[in-house]
Amino acid sequence: MHIAAAVGTPMVALFGPSNPDEWGPRGGEVEVIYKGLDCRICFHPTCLRGEQNCMQLITIDEVLMAAARLMGQARLAIR
């Protein structure tokens, strides 16, 4: 993700417990999907609740829509 951002590659970035404002990509076209649940502040390497909801709540449709927006922007830039 960070290398893609550094070279300007459009991307969809998925975030779980880590904060994209702090750890997110810099530069380039990016769509960030992040749920920001209340439990994210523990920033534990494994989910203490055992739910992994911060990632499971991200839907395939959300990712596809974000990718479609980026592809639409790329088409506009080419014209």
C-alpha positions as CSV (number, residue, x, y, z in Angstrom):
1,M,0.0,0.0,0.0
2,H,2.7,2.5,0.9
3,I,4.8,1.6,-2.1
4,A,1.8,2.0,-4.4
5,A,1.0,5.4,-2.9
6,A,4.6,6.5,-3.2
7,V,4.6,5.8,-7.0
8,G,1.0,7.2,-7.5
9,T,-0.8,4.0,-8.1
10,P,-4.6,4.2,-7.4
11,M,-5.6,1.8,-4.7
12,V,-8.3,0.7,-2.3
13,A,-6.9,0.5,1.3
14,L,-8.7,-1.6,3.9
15,F,-8.1,-0.8,7.5
16,G,-9.1,-2.8,10.6
17,P,-8.0,-1.6,14.1
18,S,-5.2,0.7,12.9
19,N,-6.1,4.3,12.2
20,P,-5.8,5.3,8.5
21,D,-5.1,8.9,9.5
22,E,-2.0,7.7,11.3
23,W,-1.0,4.7,9.2
24,G,-2.8,5.4,5.9
25,P,-1.3,5.9,2.5
26,R,0.1,9.3,1.6
27,G,-0.3,10.7,-1.9
28,G,-1.9,9.3,-5.0
29,E,-5.5,8.4,-5.5
30,V,-6.8,6.2,-2.7
31,E,-10.1,5.0,-1.4
32,V,-9.9,4.1,2.3
33,I,-12.4,1.8,3.9
34,Y,-12.4,1.9,7.6
35,K,-15.1,1.2,10.2
36,G,-13.5,2.9,13.2
37,L,-15.2,0.7,15.8
38,D,-14.9,1.5,19.5
39,C,-12.6,-1.5,20.1
40,R,-10.0,-0.3,17.6
41,I,-8.1,1.7,20.3
42,C,-6.7,-1.4,21.9
43,F,-4.6,-1.9,18.7
44,H,-3.8,-5.5,19.8
45,P,-2.2,-7.8,17.1
46,T,-5.1,-10.2,17.5
47,C,-8.7,-9.4,18.3
48,L,-9.3,-9.9,22.0
49,R,-13.1,-10.1,21.4
50,G,-12.6,-12.8,18.8
51,E,-14.9,-11.1,16.4
52,Q,-12.6,-9.4,13.9
53,N,-15.6,-7.1,13.2
54,C,-13.4,-4.2,12.1
55,M,-12.5,-6.3,9.0
56,Q,-15.6,-8.4,8.6
57,L,-17.9,-5.4,8.4
58,I,-16.1,-4.3,5.2
59,T,-18.3,-5.7,2.4
60,I,-17.3,-6.9,-1.0
61,D,-19.7,-4.3,-2.5
62,E,-17.9,-1.5,-0.6
63,V,-14.6,-2.6,-2.0
64,L,-16.0,-3.0,-5.6
65,M,-17.7,0.4,-5.4
66,A,-14.4,2.0,-4.2
67,A,-12.5,0.4,-7.0
68,A,-15.1,1.5,-9.6
69,R,-14.8,5.1,-8.4
70,L,-11.1,4.9,-8.8
71,M,-11.4,3.4,-12.3
72,G,-13.9,6.1,-13.2
73,Q,-11.4,8.8,-12.1
74,A,-8.7,7.1,-14.1
75,R,-10.9,7.1,-17.2
76,L,-11.6,10.8,-16.8
77,A,-7.9,11.6,-16.4
78,I,-7.2,9.8,-19.7
79,R,-9.7,11.8,-21.7
